[in-house]
C-alpha cells in the first residue's frame, strides 16, 4: 500500500479510539508554532516562537525573513511540543498543519515539515484552514462550546462574521469589503509613531485616552453585516496630519482611543445586528484582534444586553498558535478528511461551507 492507502487504513482504527492526540504545526505568518492536542479540546503542549524582534526594524512582517526564520525554528518547536507533551513522534496519532491562507513561503515551510513528519512516522496528515483554526481556539478555552454559534474572526488579515453551523460547516454572514481591522490598527499605529507590533500597543495606549476626542466617520456598507475600514483609516490619517500641520495639540492617547472606538463600534454593531436579525443564540470571538481590550468589553456588554453567551479564547490563544490547528484537525479526522503527500500551500484559501 502507498502512504495514503496506509493512512486511510489507520484512520478507521483511529476513529474508534477513546482518545486521539494530534501533533500540529502552524507557520502561516510570523509565528513558528507546534502543539499536541488531545480530542480537539485539551492542550498537551503549545510551543510558539514569535518573530516580533526580527520584523520590528522594518515596521511589519517581511515575508522572506519570516520564511527563513520558520526554516530555522520549525524543527525546534516540534521537538519542544513533543517534549512538553511527554511523547515521541511515533506516539501521536496524526499530524496536522496550516495549509492556508497566509504567506506562501511561510506556509510552505510548515507544510513541508508536516508532510515529512507524517510520512516518516506513517501517520495520517491533515491540512487545516488557518481561519478555522482561530474559530476552534474557542473549543480549547470552552470545552462545553458546541455548534451552532456565530463567530466574529478579526485579525491582521481577516475580518469575517461566520455562522458555525456544525464542525467544519461555515457560512459567511459578513466580511470586510477592503482592509482587515487588524491591518487598520497597524496603519493607525504607524501614523502615531507606535513601533511594531502596532495594534496591541495602540490598544494599550488607548486605555489612557478619550475615545470622543476625535470625531471619526462610521462607514456604511452595502451588506448589512459587512465591514469597511479603508475610509475610516484614511479619515484618521488625514485628521492627524491636518492637526499636526495646524499645530493643534491632540494627545496620542486620545487619537488612539478615538480610532479604536471607531473600529470596535463597527465590529460590535454589525455582529450584534446579525445576532438580533438572524436569531443567533451564541456568539464567539476569534483571531489576534480578539485580544483587544475594548472589543472584549464591548462585545461582552452587547451580548449581556441581548441575553446571549459570549465565548472568547484565552489571550494566549488569540494570536497564531498550533494548538488551534490541532483542535480543528481533530474534527477533520472524525469526518475522514485526511490529505496525501500532494498537500500544498494555498495562500488564498477560503473558508466556505
Helices and strands as residue ranges (DSSP letters): H 3-14, E 21-26, E 31-38, E 42-50, H 52-56, H 63-85, G 89-91, E 94-100, H 104-121, E 124-129, H 130-141, E 149-154, E 159-166, E 169-175, H 181-191, H 198-206, H 230-245, H 252-278, E 282-286, G 288-291, H 293-306, E 309-311, G 315-317, H 323-334
